[in-house]
Amino acid sequence: MRFGYGANANPKDHAAFEARFGFPLIEAWAMTETGGGALIAASREPRHVGTRCIGKEPPGLEVLIDEIWNCSCASPAPIRGAGSSPAT
């Protein structure tokens, strides 16, 4: 196994898990509504193990978190919402 992938690893167990099993546990964030168009993963150093850090947005993905913690993302790929037409 080269790495584990997911979200919400318990910070107090994260480093111990990696030490015990010998591979990184990559934290990530994504929106199912974007079909993978909005994905951020802590797969590059510094990963900040044990802090629930999800990493930095990749080139081409614009992220905005407003004053009350609403998050919006813009991707170069068409983003489809719950309906059949692309979201803007």
N, CA, C and O atoms as a Tinker XYZ file with bonds, in Angstrom:
   352  protein
     1  N      0.842000   -1.157000    0.000000    73     2
     2  CA     0.000000    0.000000    0.000000    64     1     3
     3  C      0.896000    1.231000    0.000000    63     2     4     5
     4  O      1.876000    1.284000    0.743000    81     3
     5  N      0.567000    2.223000   -0.829000    73     3     6
     6  CA     1.379000    3.438000   -0.931000    64     5     7
     7  C      0.856000    4.571000   -0.063000    63     6     8     9
     8  O      1.643000    5.374000    0.437000    81     7
     9  N     -0.475000    4.654000    0.128000    73     7    10
    10  CA    -1.052000    5.696000    0.979000    64     9    11
    11  C     -2.501000    5.359000    1.291000    63    10    12    13
    12  O     -3.129000    4.560000    0.597000    81    11
    13  N     -3.028000    5.986000    2.357000    73    11    14
    14  CA    -4.446000    5.932000    2.676000    64    13    15
    15  C     -5.045000    7.280000    2.318000    63    14    16    17
    16  O     -4.336000    8.286000    2.335000    81    15
    17  N     -6.327000    7.328000    1.995000    73    15    18
    18  CA    -6.945000    8.561000    1.506000    64    17    19
    19  C     -8.322000    8.733000    2.127000    63    18    20    21
    20  O     -9.112000    7.790000    2.166000    81    19
    21  N     -8.611000    9.932000    2.613000    73    19    22
    22  CA    -9.923000   10.183000    3.183000    64    21    23
    23  C     -9.958000   11.513000    3.910000    63    22    24    25
    24  O     -9.109000   12.380000    3.701000    81    23
    25  N    -10.947000   11.655000    4.760000    73    23    26
    26  CA   -11.131000   12.900000    5.498000    64    25    27
    27  C    -11.390000   12.604000    6.966000    63    26    28    29
    28  O    -11.825000   11.514000    7.339000    81    27
    29  N    -11.106000   13.610000    7.787000    73    27    30
    30  CA   -11.462000   13.583000    9.205000    64    29    31
    31  C    -10.674000   12.564000   10.023000    63    30    32    33
    32  O    -11.227000   11.921000   10.915000    81    31
    33  N     -9.395000   12.416000    9.723000    73    31    34
    34  CA    -8.555000   11.560000   10.565000    64    33    35
    35  C     -8.433000   12.200000   11.949000    63    34    36    37
    36  O     -8.274000   13.415000   12.065000    81    35
    37  N     -8.506000   11.394000   12.972000    73    35    38
    38  CA    -8.396000   11.912000   14.330000    64    37    39
    39  C     -6.981000   12.453000   14.528000    63    38    40    41
    40  O     -6.014000   11.701000   14.403000    81    39
    41  N     -6.843000   13.757000   14.836000    73    39    42
    42  CA    -5.506000   14.345000   14.965000    64    41    43
    43  C     -4.588000   13.624000   15.940000    63    42    44    45
    44  O     -3.385000   13.534000   15.692000    81    43
    45  N     -5.127000   13.106000   17.050000    73    43    46
    46  CA    -4.250000   12.457000   18.027000    64    45    47
    47  C     -3.758000   11.090000   17.549000    63    46    48    49
    48  O     -2.787000   10.570000   18.098000    81    47
    49  N     -4.396000   10.500000   16.550000    73    47    50
    50  CA    -3.999000    9.185000   16.046000    64    49    51
    51  C     -3.267000    9.229000   14.702000    63    50    52    53
    52  O     -2.671000    8.234000   14.289000    81    51
    53  N     -3.310000   10.365000   14.027000    73    51    54
    54  CA    -2.806000   10.459000   12.653000    64    53    55
    55  C     -1.323000   10.063000   12.548000    63    54    56    57
    56  O     -0.981000    9.166000   11.777000    81    55
    57  N     -0.456000   10.712000   13.301000    73    55    58
    58  CA     0.985000   10.412000   13.226000    64    57    59
    59  C      1.282000    8.976000   13.664000    63    58    60    61
    60  O      2.115000    8.301000   13.060000    81    59
    61  N      0.604000    8.514000   14.707000    73    59    62
    62  CA     0.815000    7.143000   15.186000    64    61    63
    63  C      0.404000    6.126000   14.123000    63    62    64    65
    64  O      1.070000    5.104000   13.951000    81    63
    65  N     -0.684000    6.400000   13.412000    73    63    66
    66  CA    -1.137000    5.516000   12.331000    64    65    67
    67  C     -0.056000    5.406000   11.259000    63    66    68    69
    68  O      0.300000    4.307000   10.834000    81    67
    69  N      0.468000    6.566000   10.822000    73    67    70
    70  CA     1.499000    6.558000    9.786000    64    69    71
    71  C      2.754000    5.819000   10.237000    63    70    72    73
    72  O      3.352000    5.073000    9.461000    81    71
    73  N      3.152000    6.025000   11.485000    73    71    74
    74  CA     4.333000    5.335000   12.015000    64    73    75
    75  C      4.106000    3.830000   12.084000    63    74    76    77
    76  O      4.997000    3.053000   11.742000    81    75
    77  N      2.940000    3.418000   12.517000    73    75    78
    78  CA     2.664000    1.988000   12.674000    64    77    79
    79  C      2.578000    1.256000   11.338000    63    78    80    81
    80  O      3.132000    0.167000   11.188000    81    79
    81  N      1.879000    1.858000   10.361000    73    79    82
    82  CA     1.634000    1.149000    9.111000    64    81    83
    83  C      2.613000    1.504000    7.997000    63    82    84    85
    84  O      2.653000    0.824000    6.971000    81    83
    85  N      3.401000    2.559000    8.186000    73    83    86
    86  CA     4.472000    2.870000    7.249000    64    85    87
    87  C      4.046000    3.535000    5.952000    63    86    88    89
    88  O      4.778000    3.465000    4.964000    81    87
    89  N      2.895000    4.174000    5.923000    73    87    90
    90  CA     2.489000    4.921000    4.732000    64    89    91
    91  C      1.687000    6.152000    5.155000    63    90    92    93
    92  O      1.086000    6.161000    6.229000    81    91
    93  N      1.676000    7.197000    4.310000    73    91    94
    94  CA     0.963000    8.419000    4.672000    64    93    95
    95  C     -0.550000    8.249000    4.589000    63    94    96    97
    96  O     -1.063000    7.499000    3.758000    81    95
    97  N     -1.241000    8.952000    5.455000    73    95    98
    98  CA    -2.702000    9.016000    5.448000    64    97    99
    99  C     -3.053000   10.407000    4.927000    63    98   100   101
   100  O     -2.964000   11.389000    5.664000    81    99
   101  N     -3.448000   10.491000    3.674000    73    99   102
   102  CA    -3.697000   11.760000    2.992000    64   101   103
   103  C     -5.100000   12.257000    3.302000    63   102   104   105
   104  O     -6.086000   11.570000    3.034000    81   103
   105  N     -5.184000   13.462000    3.873000    73   103   106
   106  CA    -6.482000   14.094000    4.142000    64   105   107
   107  C     -6.931000   14.843000    2.890000    63   106   108   109
   108  O     -6.101000   15.367000    2.146000    81   107
   109  N     -8.240000   14.892000    2.658000    73   107   110
   110  CA    -8.746000   15.550000    1.460000    64   109   111
   111  C    -10.111000   16.174000    1.696000    63   110   112   113
   112  O    -10.793000   15.870000    2.675000    81   111
   113  N    -10.490000   17.048000    0.783000    73   111   114
   114  CA   -11.808000   17.661000    0.759000    64   113   115
   115  C    -12.279000   17.631000   -0.685000    63   114   116   117
   116  O    -11.489000   17.865000   -1.600000    81   115
   117  N    -13.556000   17.348000   -0.898000    73   115   118
   118  CA   -14.134000   17.378000   -2.243000    64   117   119
   119  C    -15.629000   17.636000   -2.127000    63   118   120   121
   120  O    -16.219000   17.494000   -1.056000    81   119
   121  N    -16.218000   18.012000   -3.230000    73   119   122
   122  CA   -17.670000   18.210000   -3.285000    64   121   123
   123  C    -18.248000   17.225000   -4.290000    63   122   124   125
   124  O    -17.845000   17.226000   -5.453000    81   123
   125  N    -19.178000   16.390000   -3.866000    73   123   126
   126  CA   -19.801000   15.453000   -4.796000    64   125   127
   127  C    -20.540000   16.198000   -5.902000    63   126   128   129
   128  O    -20.683000   15.679000   -7.008000    81   127
   129  N    -21.007000   17.398000   -5.616000    73   127   130
   130  CA   -21.745000   18.181000   -6.606000    64   129   131
   131  C    -20.895000   18.587000   -7.800000    63   130   132   133
   132  O    -21.436000   18.936000   -8.849000    81   131
   133  N    -19.572000   18.547000   -7.660000    73   131   134
   134  CA   -18.694000   18.965000   -8.756000    64   133   135
   135  C    -18.164000   17.794000   -9.569000    63   134   136   137
   136  O    -17.434000   18.004000  -10.537000    81   135
   137  N    -18.508000   16.583000   -9.206000    73   135   138
   138  CA   -18.004000   15.428000   -9.946000    64   137   139
   139  C    -16.490000   15.315000   -9.905000    63   138   140   141
   140  O    -15.880000   14.827000  -10.856000    81   139
   141  N    -15.873000   15.762000   -8.811000    73   139   142
   142  CA   -14.423000   15.720000   -8.682000    64   141   143
   143  C    -13.737000   16.965000   -9.222000    63   142   144   145
   144  O    -12.510000   17.059000   -9.180000    81   143
   145  N    -14.516000   17.933000   -9.732000    73   143   146
   146  CA   -13.938000   19.168000  -10.247000    64   145   147
   147  C    -13.358000   20.040000   -9.151000    63   146   148   149
   148  O    -12.466000   20.850000   -9.406000    81   147
   149  N    -13.857000   19.882000   -7.932000    73   147   150
   150  CA   -13.345000   20.642000   -6.791000    64   149   151
   151  C    -12.811000   19.641000   -5.776000    63   150   152   153
   152  O    -13.568000   19.072000   -4.989000    81   151
   153  N    -11.511000   19.436000   -5.804000    73   151   154
   154  CA   -10.855000   18.467000   -4.928000    64   153   155
   155  C     -9.575000   19.086000   -4.404000    63   154   156   157
   156  O     -8.772000   19.618000   -5.171000    81   155
   157  N     -9.389000   19.016000   -3.105000    73   155   158
   158  CA    -8.161000   19.487000   -2.474000    64   157   159
   159  C     -7.651000   18.361000   -1.592000    63   158   160   161
   160  O     -8.412000   17.794000   -0.808000    81   159
   161  N     -6.369000   18.030000   -1.711000    73   159   162
   162  CA    -5.802000   16.961000   -0.896000    64   161   163
   163  C     -4.434000   17.377000   -0.364000    63   162   164   165
   164  O     -3.654000   18.022000   -1.065000    81   163
   165  N     -4.155000   17.006000    0.862000    73   163   166
   166  CA    -2.855000   17.295000    1.489000    64   165   167
   167  C     -1.865000   16.218000    1.088000    63   166   168   169
   168  O     -1.408000   15.437000    1.922000    81   167
   169  N     -1.538000   16.184000   -0.200000    73   167   170
   170  CA    -0.650000   15.134000   -0.710000    64   169   171
   171  C      0.773000   15.627000   -0.942000    63   170   172   173
   172  O      1.641000   14.840000   -1.318000    81   171
   173  N      1.024000   16.909000   -0.726000    73   171   174
   174  CA     2.365000   17.478000   -0.888000    64   173   175
   175  C      2.827000   18.049000    0.446000    63   174   176   177
   176  O      2.014000   18.465000    1.271000    81   175
   177  N      4.133000   18.065000    0.646000    73   175   178
   178  CA     4.691000   18.643000    1.875000    64   177   179
   179  C      4.598000   20.158000    1.826000    63   178   180   181
   180  O      4.707000   20.731000    0.742000    81   179
   181  N      4.407000   20.813000    2.921000    73   179   182
   182  CA     4.208000   20.236000    4.252000    64   181   183
   183  C      2.762000   19.778000    4.425000    63   182   184   185
   184  O      1.835000   20.523000    4.108000    81   183
   185  N      2.563000   18.562000    4.925000    73   183   186
   186  CA     1.229000   17.983000    5.067000    64   185   187
   187  C      0.569000   18.353000    6.384000    63   186   188   189
   188  O     -0.652000   18.231000    6.486000    81   187
   189  N      1.296000   18.793000    7.391000    73   187   190
   190  CA     0.753000   19.193000    8.693000    64   189   191
   191  C     -0.038000   18.051000    9.350000    63   190   192   193
   192  O     -1.203000   18.216000    9.712000    81   191
   193  N      0.604000   16.920000    9.493000    73   191   194
   194  CA    -0.008000   15.726000   10.099000    64   193   195
   195  C     -0.558000   16.063000   11.486000    63   194   196   197
   196  O      0.103000   16.724000   12.287000    81   195
   197  N     -1.771000   15.600000   11.749000    73   195   198
   198  CA    -2.390000   15.788000   13.054000    64   197   199
   199  C     -3.117000   17.114000   13.222000    63   198   200   201
   200  O     -3.494000   17.470000   14.339000    81   199
   201  N     -3.319000   17.845000   12.142000    73   199   202
   202  CA    -3.989000   19.148000   12.236000    64   201   203
   203  C     -5.283000   19.222000   11.440000    63   202   204   205
   204  O     -5.927000   20.270000   11.407000    81   203
   205  N     -5.672000   18.128000   10.798000    73   203   206
   206  CA    -6.832000   18.093000    9.901000    64   205   207
   207  C     -6.672000   19.049000    8.733000    63   206   208   209
   208  O     -7.657000   19.553000    8.192000    81   207
   209  N     -5.429000   19.297000    8.346000    73   207   210
   210  CA    -5.131000   20.150000    7.198000    64   209   211
   211  C     -5.518000   19.402000    5.924000    63   210   212   213
   212  O     -5.153000   18.238000    5.753000    81   211
   213  N     -6.252000   20.061000    5.034000    73   211   214
   214  CA    -6.657000   19.408000    3.790000    64   213   215
   215  C     -5.813000   19.841000    2.606000    63   214   216   217
   216  O     -6.091000   19.441000    1.475000    81   215
   217  N     -4.794000   20.644000    2.839000    73   215   218
   218  CA    -3.899000   21.023000    1.758000    64   217   219
   219  C     -4.269000   22.331000    1.100000    63   218   220   221
   220  O     -5.131000   23.070000    1.578000    81   219
   221  N     -3.595000   22.607000   -0.019000    73   219   222
   222  CA    -3.776000   23.846000   -0.770000    64   221   223
   223  C     -4.424000   23.515000   -2.102000    63   222   224   225
   224  O     -4.155000   22.468000   -2.691000    81   223
   225  N     -5.270000   24.403000   -2.569000    73   223   226
   226  CA    -5.949000   24.154000   -3.836000    64   225   227
   227  C     -4.939000   24.033000   -4.977000    63   226   228   229
   228  O     -3.935000   24.745000   -4.995000    81   227
   229  N     -5.202000   23.132000   -5.931000    73   227   230
   230  CA    -4.292000   22.953000   -7.062000    64   229   231
   231  C     -4.451000   24.095000   -8.071000    63   230   232   233
   232  O     -5.439000   24.829000   -8.021000    81   231
   233  N     -3.490000   24.251000   -8.983000    73   231   234
   234  CA    -3.633000   25.275000  -10.026000    64   233   235
   235  C     -4.933000   25.063000  -10.800000    63   234   236   237
   236  O     -5.299000   23.931000  -11.119000    81   235
   237  N     -5.623000   26.156000  -11.097000    73   235   238
   238  CA    -6.871000   26.074000  -11.860000    64   237   239
   239  C     -8.121000   25.988000  -11.014000    63   238   240   241
   240  O     -9.227000   26.107000  -11.541000    81   239
   241  N     -7.973000   25.782000   -9.702000    73   239   242
   242  CA    -9.125000   25.730000   -8.811000    64   241   243
   243  C     -9.110000   26.965000   -7.932000    63   242   244   245
   244  O     -8.144000   27.199000   -7.207000    81   243
   245  N    -10.159000   27.749000   -7.988000    73   243   246
   246  CA   -10.269000   28.962000   -7.186000    64   245   247
   247  C    -11.226000   28.699000   -6.035000    63   246   248   249
   248  O    -12.336000   28.210000   -6.245000    81   247
   249  N    -10.802000   29.019000   -4.826000    73   247   250
   250  CA   -11.599000   28.761000   -3.633000    64   249   251
   251  C    -11.826000   30.065000   -2.886000    63   250   252   253
   252  O    -10.902000   30.864000   -2.730000    81   251
   253  N    -13.046000   30.283000   -2.427000    73   251   254
   254  CA   -13.384000   31.453000   -1.635000    64   253   255
   255  C    -14.171000   30.995000   -0.417000    63   254   256   257
   256  O    -15.178000   30.300000   -0.552000    81   255
   257  N    -13.721000   31.379000    0.763000    73   255   258
   258  CA   -14.462000   31.117000    1.993000    64   257   259
   259  C    -14.884000   32.474000    2.523000    63   258   260   261
   260  O    -14.035000   33.297000    2.865000    81   259
   261  N    -16.190000   32.719000    2.596000    73   259   262
   262  CA   -16.658000   34.043000    2.991000    64   261   263
   263  C    -16.704000   34.209000    4.503000    63   262   264   265
   264  O    -16.293000   33.318000    5.247000    81   263
   265  N    -17.206000   35.354000    4.950000    73   263   266
   266  CA   -17.176000   35.725000    6.364000    64   265   267
   267  C    -17.901000   34.755000    7.287000    63   266   268   269
   268  O    -17.532000   34.639000    8.456000    81   267
   269  N    -18.909000   34.065000    6.802000    73   267   270
   270  CA   -19.650000   33.141000    7.676000    64   269   271
   271  C    -19.394000   31.681000    7.295000    63   270   272   273
   272  O    -20.230000   30.810000    7.536000    81   271
   273  N    -18.216000   31.427000    6.691000    73   271   274
   274  CA   -17.734000   30.081000    6.390000    64   273   275
   275  C    -18.523000   29.354000    5.316000    63   274   276   277
   276  O    -18.554000   28.123000    5.301000    81   275
   277  N    -19.155000   30.087000    4.423000    73   275   278
   278  CA   -19.709000   29.451000    3.237000    64   277   279
   279  C    -18.570000   29.313000    2.245000    63   278   280   281
   280  O    -17.762000   30.230000    2.099000    81   279
   281  N    -18.497000   28.209000    1.581000    73   279   282
   282  CA   -17.386000   27.937000    0.680000    64   281   283
   283  C    -17.905000   27.854000   -0.750000    63   282   284   285
   284  O    -18.931000   27.222000   -1.002000    81   283
   285  N    -17.211000   28.479000   -1.674000    73   283   286
   286  CA   -17.549000   28.327000   -3.083000    64   285   287
   287  C    -16.275000   28.019000   -3.845000    63   286   288   289
   288  O    -15.189000   28.434000   -3.443000    81   287
   289  N    -16.407000   27.293000   -4.945000    73   287   290
   290  CA   -15.258000   26.886000   -5.728000    64   289   291
   291  C    -15.531000   27.162000   -7.194000    63   290   292   293
   292  O    -16.675000   27.076000   -7.639000    81   291
   293  N    -14.502000   27.488000   -7.941000    73   291   294
   294  CA   -14.605000   27.653000   -9.388000    64   293   295
   295  C    -13.552000   26.757000  -10.026000    63   294   296   297
   296  O    -12.385000   26.786000   -9.636000    81   295
   297  N    -13.964000   25.968000  -10.997000    73   295   298
   298  CA   -13.086000   25.021000  -11.656000    64   297   299
   299  C    -13.088000   25.299000  -13.155000    63   298   300   301
   300  O    -14.097000   25.763000  -13.687000    81   299
   301  N    -11.974000   25.025000  -13.854000    73   299   302
   302  CA   -11.965000   25.213000  -15.310000    64   301   303
   303  C    -12.859000   24.208000  -16.030000    63   302   304   305
   304  O    -13.224000   24.426000  -17.185000    81   303
   305  N    -13.216000   23.112000  -15.364000    73   303   306
   306  CA   -14.091000   22.101000  -15.972000    64   305   307
   307  C    -15.547000   22.454000  -15.700000    63   306   308   309
   308  O    -15.845000   23.066000  -14.675000    81   307
   309  N    -16.467000   22.080000  -16.601000    73   307   310
   310  CA   -17.891000   22.331000  -16.311000    64   309   311
   311  C    -18.296000   21.612000  -15.029000    63   310   312   313
   312  O    -17.929000   20.459000  -14.807000    81   311
   313  N    -19.048000   22.300000  -14.199000    73   311   314
   314  CA   -19.509000   21.729000  -12.935000    64   313   315
   315  C    -20.995000   21.478000  -13.060000    63   314   316   317
   316  O    -21.752000   22.386000  -13.404000    81   315
   317  N    -21.420000   20.266000  -12.787000    73   315   318
   318  CA   -22.839000   19.944000  -12.865000    64   317   319
   319  C    -23.400000   19.821000  -11.452000    63   318   320   321
   320  O    -22.815000   19.175000  -10.583000    81   319
   321  N    -24.541000   20.454000  -11.250000    73   319   322
   322  CA   -25.208000   20.369000   -9.963000    64   321   323
   323  C    -26.189000   19.219000   -9.972000    63   322   324   325
   324  O    -26.037000   18.265000  -10.736000    81   323
   325  N    -27.192000   19.310000   -9.125000    73   323   326
   326  CA   -28.187000   18.239000   -9.009000    64   325   327
   327  C    -29.062000   18.161000  -10.253000    63   326   328   329
   328  O    -29.601000   17.098000  -10.559000    81   327
   329  N    -29.214000   19.277000  -10.982000    73   327   330
   330  CA   -30.025000   19.285000  -12.209000    64   329   331
   331  C    -29.232000   18.791000  -13.396000    63   330   332   333
   332  O    -28.128000   18.271000  -13.236000    81   331
   333  N    -29.787000   18.948000  -14.597000    73   331   334
   334  CA   -29.121000   18.433000  -15.783000    64   333   335
   335  C    -28.291000   19.485000  -16.510000    63   334   336   337
   336  O    -27.547000   19.141000  -17.428000    81   335
   337  N    -28.395000   20.751000  -16.129000    73   335   338
   338  CA   -27.621000   21.781000  -16.820000    64   337   339
   339  C    -26.376000   22.143000  -16.022000    63   338   340   341
   340  O    -26.389000   22.081000  -14.793000    81   339
   341  N    -25.285000   22.527000  -16.719000    73   339   342
   342  CA   -24.068000   22.893000  -15.980000    64   341   343
   343  C    -24.305000   24.090000  -15.069000    63   342   344   345
   344  O    -25.019000   25.026000  -15.428000    81   343
   345  N    -23.711000   24.051000  -13.911000    73   343   346
   346  CA   -23.784000   25.170000  -12.994000    64   345   347
   347  C    -22.805000   26.246000  -13.447000    63   346   348   349
   348  O    -21.843000   25.945000  -14.153000    81   347
   349  N    -23.032000   27.467000  -13.060000    73   347   350
   350  CA   -22.116000   28.545000  -13.449000    64   349   351
   351  C    -21.425000   29.107000  -12.227000    63   350   352
   352  O    -20.613000   30.025000  -12.344000    81   351
